[in-house]
Amino acid sequence: MAEPEPSYIDYEAFLDPSFSPTSFANNLVTSTNNPSDTPLDLSTPLSRVLFDIQEIDTHIHNSTTKSALPLLTHTRDQNDAGQRVLQAVEAQVAVLKEGYERLERDVLRKWEAAEEVRGAAERSWATVRLARAVGRCLMLGRQLEGQLVELTPRFVDNKGDESAPLMREDHRALVRASHTLLMLRRMFMTTADGEEGYGLDRVRVIRTLRSDLITPAENSVKARAQQIVNKFSLKAVFMDEEHPAVSPGPRARSSGATTYAQQEELRARVISAITALYLLSPTPKSNIPVTSFSPELLLATLKGYIHTSLSASLAALTRGLSMLPSLDRALLEVSTRCQHIVALEGLLQTVKPPVHPFLIYPSSEQDGTETQAALDKKKSNLLRPVLQALDTSSLPSYFWRSLASSLSPAVQEIVSRGGVSARTMRSNQDRLREDIRACVLRGSLSSSPGLKRESMMSMAPKVVGNWEREAAVMVSSVIGALGR
């Protein structure tokens, strides 16, 4: 390689990474001017810079002229090498492209077709599942419609009796309709993605079915069951000529078998209504522990029945105390209503809670002995939740104590008004005491519900338990107000 020509230009300074054009220009101006001169001469440093540039340009031209052939040869070699590399890469790219096209043809397109088939299958399955759910709802709706027809009273033959035909209804349809409503309720509650009722709320026929049939049917079943419970009387448990509160009539007395059949039919009718109210009680979700369930609808109906009896008894006693000649009839009415409460308590004590499809019943193998014992205790009968809701030990005790608490202000009002009624009550306190005590004891008569027919026909009503405390409370509510 030829030696570089000598040059006064310091190329190393220009190629130094720390080279600063500003510092170089400042040094050049300072070196070509006298610091004491006022005018600044820039033509000299500018001429020097232009001369240096011309020198560098000449040097570049000479260098490229002398090295043109090696530069061209090197450039050609680099170009040839690049072409060879490009040809090799293009061959590999062509192979890769061909493989990708084959992969796209053999896999990707088939996958796209399969994805379309999968989407169509999913939509078809969703359609089939929704159609199946809609069909099930319609089938249950038709079944519910038939059960409502069974609940409608209809005429039946009275076996040659000259009197008018009897009106009969299938009270067992209450329970069947309740189970149908529960199945429909489960369909409408399981509406999450993947569940049985998913998408039902978007189907117009289901919305129409729900608004025009299911909701009115549920209200009708509830109302019918509540009506049966509210009309509950001692006839539903006991029918006997010796019972002072029941008068079955000459036709019922004519045949013991007919009387017993009627009694069993009335009792089963009330049990069906109680079972329906238990099943139709609201539940927050479809699966809850049985220990957390409270039959609110049944409890509300029974509370309403008891409070209605209390209101009617209070009104009768108030009228009887205001007009003492009618007191005996009022006390008989009150004792009869309490006997109905006693009969209701006995009936509830014999009725086991029905199996609810929304409740979870843990097995004894999964739970401890104590938990299972508590569960069995709670499931023993339907009387226990009623007593817990009323916070009492027995329904007759609750009846008498509640009646006494409401009766005392009524007696005070009668006394405060004065007149013949108040004077008569004060002068007949001993008679009032005995009559009220006898009313409480008579109202506590038990007809021994749940016994067999032979035992029922051979036993007279009897007083079960000690009701002297309740009698004392009732007497005190009247006599105590008279002495004030």
C-alpha positions in Angstrom: 0.0 0.0 0.0 1.4 3.5 -0.9 2.5 5.8 1.8 0.1 8.7 2.4 1.2 12.1 1.1 2.5 14.6 3.8 -0.1 17.2 4.8 -0.1 20.1 7.2 -3.7 19.3 8.2 -4.0 17.4 11.4 -6.5 14.7 10.4 -6.2 13.0 13.8 -7.6 16.1 15.5 -10.6 16.1 13.1 -11.2 12.4 13.6 -11.0 12.6 17.3 -14.5 11.8 18.9 -14.0 14.7 21.3 -13.5 17.2 18.4 -15.6 20.4 18.9 -16.3 22.7 16.0 -17.0 25.6 18.3 -13.7 25.3 20.1 -11.8 24.8 16.8 -13.4 28.0 15.4 -12.7 30.0 18.6 -9.0 28.9 18.6 -8.7 29.8 14.9 -10.2 33.3 15.4 -8.0 33.9 18.5 -4.8 32.9 16.8 -5.4 35.1 13.7 -6.4 38.3 15.6 -4.7 40.5 18.2 -6.6 40.6 21.4 -6.0 44.4 21.7 -7.5 45.2 18.3 -11.0 46.6 18.5 -12.2 45.5 15.0 -12.4 41.7 14.7 -10.9 40.3 11.5 -12.9 37.2 10.3 -11.7 37.1 6.8 -8.3 35.6 7.7 -9.7 32.6 9.6 -12.4 32.1 7.0 -9.8 32.0 4.2 -7.8 29.5 6.2 -10.8 27.3 6.7 -11.7 27.5 3.0 -8.0 26.6 2.1 -8.1 23.6 4.5 -11.4 22.4 2.9 -9.8 22.7 -0.5 -6.8 20.8 0.7 -8.9 18.0 2.1 -11.0 17.8 -1.1 -7.8 17.5 -3.1 -6.6 14.8 -0.8 -9.8 12.8 -1.1 -9.8 13.1 -4.9 -6.2 11.9 -5.1 -6.9 9.0 -2.7 -9.9 7.8 -4.6 -8.2 8.1 -8.0 -5.3 6.0 -6.8 -7.5 3.4 -5.1 -10.4 3.2 -7.6 -9.5 -0.3 -8.8 -9.3 -1.9 -5.4 -12.5 -0.2 -4.3 -14.4 -1.5 -7.4 -13.0 -5.0 -6.9 -14.0 -5.0 -3.3 -17.5 -3.7 -4.1 -17.9 -6.4 -6.8 -16.8 -9.1 -4.4 -19.2 -7.9 -1.8 -22.0 -7.8 -4.4 -21.3 -11.3 -5.6 -21.2 -12.6 -2.1 -24.5 -10.9 -1.4 -26.1 -12.5 -4.5 -25.0 -16.0 -3.5 -26.4 -15.5 0.0 -29.6 -14.1 -1.4 -30.0 -17.1 -3.8 -29.5 -19.5 -0.9 -32.0 -17.6 1.3 -34.5 -17.4 -1.5 -34.4 -21.1 -1.9 -35.0 -21.7 1.8 -37.8 -19.1 1.8 -39.4 -20.8 -1.2 -39.2 -24.2 0.6 -40.6 -22.5 3.8 -43.4 -20.8 1.8 -44.3 -24.1 0.1 -44.4 -25.8 3.5 -46.6 -23.1 5.0 -49.0 -23.3 2.0 -49.2 -27.0 2.4 -49.8 -26.5 6.2 -52.5 -24.0 5.5 -54.1 -26.3 3.0 -53.9 -29.4 5.1 -54.5 -27.9 8.6 -55.6 -24.3 8.7 -58.4 -24.5 6.2 -59.6 -27.8 7.7 -59.4 -26.1 11.1 -61.4 -23.2 9.8 -64.0 -25.6 8.4 -64.0 -27.5 11.7 -64.4 -24.3 13.6 -67.4 -23.4 11.6 -68.9 -26.9 12.2 -68.1 -26.6 15.9 -69.9 -23.2 16.1 -72.8 -24.6 14.2 -72.9 -27.6 16.5 -72.8 -25.3 19.6 -75.6 -23.2 18.3 -77.6 -26.3 17.4 -77.0 -27.7 20.8 -78.0 -24.4 22.5 -81.1 -24.4 20.3 -82.0 -28.0 21.1 -81.3 -27.4 24.8 -83.5 -24.2 24.8 -86.2 -26.0 22.8 -86.1 -28.9 25.3 -86.4 -26.5 28.2 -89.3 -24.7 26.5 -90.9 -28.0 25.8 -90.5 -29.1 29.4 -92.0 -25.8 30.6 -94.9 -26.2 28.2 -95.5 -29.8 29.4 -95.3 -28.7 33.0 -97.7 -25.8 32.2 -100.2 -28.2 30.6 -99.8 -30.5 33.6 -100.4 -27.6 36.0 -103.5 -26.6 34.0 -104.9 -30.1 34.4 -104.2 -30.1 38.1 -106.0 -26.7 38.4 -109.0 -28.4 36.8 -108.8 -31.2 39.4 -108.9 -28.5 42.1 -112.1 -27.0 40.7 -115.1 -28.2 42.7 -117.5 -30.4 40.6 -120.7 -32.3 41.2 -120.6 -36.0 42.1 -123.4 -38.5 42.5 -124.7 -38.8 46.1 -125.5 -42.5 45.8 -129.2 -42.2 45.3 -129.8 -39.6 48.0 -132.7 -37.3 47.2 -130.8 -34.3 48.3 -128.7 -32.2 46.0 -125.5 -33.7 44.5 -122.3 -33.2 46.5 -119.6 -30.8 45.5 -116.2 -32.5 45.5 -112.7 -31.5 44.7 -109.4 -33.5 44.6 -107.5 -31.9 47.4 -104.4 -34.0 46.6 -104.1 -32.0 43.5 -102.9 -29.2 45.8 -99.7 -31.1 46.5 -99.3 -32.2 42.9 -99.7 -28.7 41.7 -97.2 -27.5 44.3 -94.6 -30.0 43.0 -95.3 -28.8 39.5 -94.9 -25.2 40.5 -91.6 -26.1 42.2 -90.3 -27.7 39.1 -91.2 -24.6 37.1 -89.7 -22.5 39.7 -86.4 -24.4 39.4 -86.5 -23.9 35.7 -86.8 -20.2 36.1 -84.1 -20.0 38.8 -81.4 -22.0 36.9 -80.8 -19.3 34.3 -77.0 -19.1 34.4 -75.0 -20.1 31.3 -74.9 -23.9 31.0 -77.8 -24.4 33.3 -81.2 -26.0 32.4 -83.1 -22.7 32.2 -80.6 -20.6 30.4 -82.2 -18.4 27.8 -85.8 -19.1 28.9 -86.4 -15.4 29.8 -85.8 -14.5 26.1 -88.6 -16.7 24.8 -91.8 -14.9 24.4 -94.0 -18.0 24.8 -92.4 -18.7 28.1 -92.9 -15.1 29.3 -96.6 -15.4 28.3 -96.8 -18.8 30.0 -95.4 -17.4 33.1 -97.6 -14.3 33.3 -100.8 -15.8 32.1 -100.7 -19.3 33.7 -97.9 -20.0 36.2 -98.2 -16.8 38.3 -102.0 -16.9 38.5 -101.9 -20.7 39.1 -99.5 -20.3 42.0 -101.6 -17.5 43.5 -104.7 -19.7 43.1 -103.1 -22.7 44.8 -101.8 -20.6 47.6 -105.2 -18.9 48.0 -107.0 -22.3 48.0 -104.6 -23.8 50.5 -104.9 -20.8 52.8 -108.7 -20.9 52.5 -108.7 -24.6 53.6 -106.5 -23.8 56.6 -108.5 -20.7 57.5 -111.7 -22.8 57.4 -110.1 -25.5 59.6 -112.4 -26.7 62.4 -112.6 -29.6 64.8 -114.4 -31.7 62.1 -111.1 -32.1 60.4 -109.8 -34.2 63.3 -112.7 -35.5 65.3 -116.4 -36.1 64.6 -118.5 -37.6 67.4 -121.9 -37.0 68.8 -120.5 -36.6 72.3 -118.4 -33.7 71.3 -120.2 -30.4 72.3 -118.6 -28.3 69.5 -119.4 -30.6 66.6 -122.8 -31.3 65.1 -122.3 -33.6 62.1 -126.1 -33.7 61.2 -128.5 -36.5 60.9 -127.0 -38.0 57.7 -123.6 -38.1 59.3 -124.9 -39.8 62.4 -126.8 -42.4 60.4 -123.6 -44.2 59.5 -120.4 -44.5 61.5 -118.5 -45.5 58.4 -119.6 -42.4 56.5 -118.7 -40.2 59.5 -115.3 -41.7 59.7 -114.7 -41.4 55.9 -115.8 -37.8 56.1 -113.5 -37.2 59.0 -110.6 -38.8 57.2 -111.3 -36.8 54.0 -111.4 -33.5 56.0 -108.2 -34.3 57.8 -106.4 -35.3 54.5 -107.7 -32.1 52.9 -106.2 -30.0 55.6 -102.9 -31.9 55.5 -102.8 -31.4 51.7 -103.2 -27.7 52.2 -100.5 -27.5 54.9 -98.2 -29.5 52.7 -98.8 -27.2 49.7 -98.1 -24.1 51.8 -94.9 -25.7 53.1 -93.7 -26.5 49.6 -94.6 -23.1 48.1 -92.9 -21.1 50.8 -90.3 -18.8 49.2 -86.7 -20.0 48.9 -83.8 -17.7 48.0 -82.2 -20.3 45.8 -82.6 -23.9 44.6 -80.2 -25.6 47.0 -80.3 -24.6 50.6 -79.6 -26.6 53.8 -82.8 -27.9 55.4 -81.7 -26.3 58.7 -81.8 -22.9 57.1 -85.2 -23.2 55.6 -88.3 -21.6 57.2 -91.7 -22.2 55.7 -92.7 -18.6 55.8 -95.9 -19.0 53.8 -97.2 -21.8 56.1 -96.2 -19.9 59.2 -97.9 -16.7 58.0 -101.1 -18.6 57.2 -101.2 -20.4 60.6 -100.4 -17.1 62.3 -103.3 -15.5 60.4 -105.6 -18.3 61.4 -104.7 -18.0 65.1 -104.9 -14.2 65.1 -108.3 -14.4 63.3 -109.5 -16.7 66.0 -108.1 -14.3 68.7 -109.9 -11.3 67.1 -113.2 -13.2 66.8 -112.9 -14.5 70.4 -112.1 -11.0 71.7 -115.1 -9.5 69.9 -117.4 -12.3 71.2 -116.2 -11.9 74.8 -116.4 -8.1 74.6 -120.1 -8.4 73.5 -120.8 -11.1 76.1 -119.3 -9.0 78.9 -121.3 -6.0 77.7 -124.5 -8.1 77.6 -124.1 -10.7 80.3 -127.2 -12.8 79.2 -125.2 -13.7 76.0 -122.0 -14.4 77.9 -122.6 -18.2 78.0 -122.9 -18.3 74.2 -119.8 -16.1 73.9 -117.8 -18.4 76.2 -119.0 -21.4 74.3 -117.8 -19.8 71.0 -114.4 -18.9 72.5 -113.9 -22.5 73.9 -114.9 -23.9 70.5 -112.3 -21.7 68.8 -109.7 -22.8 71.3 -110.7 -26.5 70.6 -110.0 -25.8 67.0 -106.5 -24.5 68.0 -106.0 -27.6 70.0 -107.1 -29.8 67.1 -104.8 -27.8 64.8 -101.9 -28.4 67.2 -102.6 -32.1 67.3 -102.8 -32.3 63.6 -99.5 -30.4 63.0 -97.9 -32.7 65.5 -98.7 -35.7 63.4 -97.7 -34.2 60.1 -94.1 -34.7 59.0 -92.4 -32.1 56.9 -92.6 -33.2 53.2 -89.5 -33.7 51.2 -88.7 -30.4 49.5 -86.8 -30.6 46.2 -84.9 -27.4 46.9 -83.6 -28.5 50.3 -80.3 -30.4 51.0 -80.7 -33.2 53.5 -77.3 -34.2 54.9 -76.8 -37.9 55.7 -75.8 -39.2 59.1 -72.5 -40.5 57.6 -71.5 -37.0 56.6 -72.5 -35.2 59.8 -71.8 -35.8 63.4 -74.3 -37.4 65.8 -75.2 -34.0 67.4 -75.9 -32.3 64.1 -78.0 -35.2 62.9 -79.9 -35.3 66.2 -80.7 -31.6 65.9 -81.8 -32.2 62.3 -84.1 -35.1 63.3 -85.6 -33.0 66.1 -86.4 -30.1 63.7 -87.8 -32.5 61.1 -90.0 -34.4 63.6 -93.2 -32.5 62.8 -94.6 -29.2 61.5 -95.7 -28.0 64.9 -92.1 -27.2 66.0 -91.5 -24.3 63.6 -94.9 -22.8 64.4 -94.1 -22.8 68.1 -90.7 -21.3 67.4 -92.2 -18.6 65.3 -94.8 -17.7 68.0 -92.2 -18.1 70.8 -94.5 -20.4 72.9 -94.7 -23.9 74.2 -98.1 -24.7 72.9 -100.8 -23.1 70.7 -103.6 -23.2 73.3 -101.4 -21.4 75.8 -100.5 -18.8 73.2 -104.2 -18.4 72.5 -105.3 -17.9 76.1 -102.4 -15.6 77.1 -102.8 -13.4 73.9 -106.6 -13.3 74.5 -106.1 -12.3 78.1 -103.6 -9.5 77.2 -106.2 -8.1 74.8 -109.2 -8.7 77.0 -108.0 -6.7 80.0 -108.2 -3.2 78.2 -111.6 -4.1 76.8 -112.9 -4.9 80.3 -111.5 -1.7 81.7 -113.3 0.2 78.9 -116.6 -1.4 79.9 -116.0 -0.6 83.5 -115.0 2.9 82.8 -118.3 3.5 80.9 -120.2 2.3 83.9 -123.9 1.4 83.6 -125.8 -1.9 84.1 -123.1 -4.1 82.5 -120.4 -2.9 84.9 -122.6 -3.2 88.0 -123.7 -6.7 86.9 -120.1 -7.8 86.3 -119.1 -6.6 89.8 -122.0 -8.3 91.5 -121.3 -11.6 89.7 -117.6 -11.9 90.0 -117.7 -15.4 91.4 -119.9 -16.6 88.6 -117.6 -14.9 86.0 -114.6 -16.6 87.6 -116.1 -20.0 87.4 -117.5 -19.5 83.9 -114.2 -18.3 82.5 -112.2 -21.1 84.2 -114.7 -23.6 82.8 -114.3 -22.0 79.4 -110.5 -22.4 79.5 -110.7 -26.0 80.6 -113.4 -26.8 78.0 -111.4 -25.1 75.3 -108.4 -27.3 76.2 -110.3 -30.5 75.3 -108.2 -32.8 73.2 -109.8 -35.1 70.7 -106.7 -37.4 70.5 -106.0 -36.9 66.8 -104.2 -39.5 64.9 -105.8 -42.5 66.7 -107.3 -45.4 64.9 -111.0 -45.5 64.2 -111.9 -47.9 67.0 -110.0 -45.9 69.6 -111.5 -42.6 68.3 -115.0 -43.9 68.5 -114.6 -45.3 72.0 -112.9 -42.3 73.6 -114.5 -39.1 74.9 -112.7 -35.8 74.7 -110.3 -35.2 77.6 -108.2 -32.4 79.0 -104.6 -32.9 78.3 -102.1 -31.0 80.4 -102.5 -28.5 83.3 -104.3 -25.3 82.1 -104.8 -23.8 85.5 -102.2 -21.1 84.8 -104.0 -20.1 81.6 -107.3 -20.1 83.5 -105.9 -17.9 86.2 -104.5 -15.5 83.5 -107.9 -15.3 81.8 -109.7 -14.8 85.2 -107.3 -12.2 86.2 -107.7 -10.2 83.0 -111.4 -9.8 83.8 -111.7 -9.9 87.6 -108.5 -7.9 88.0 -109.9 -5.1 85.9 -113.2 -5.1 87.9 -111.4 -4.6 91.1 -109.5 -1.5 90.0 
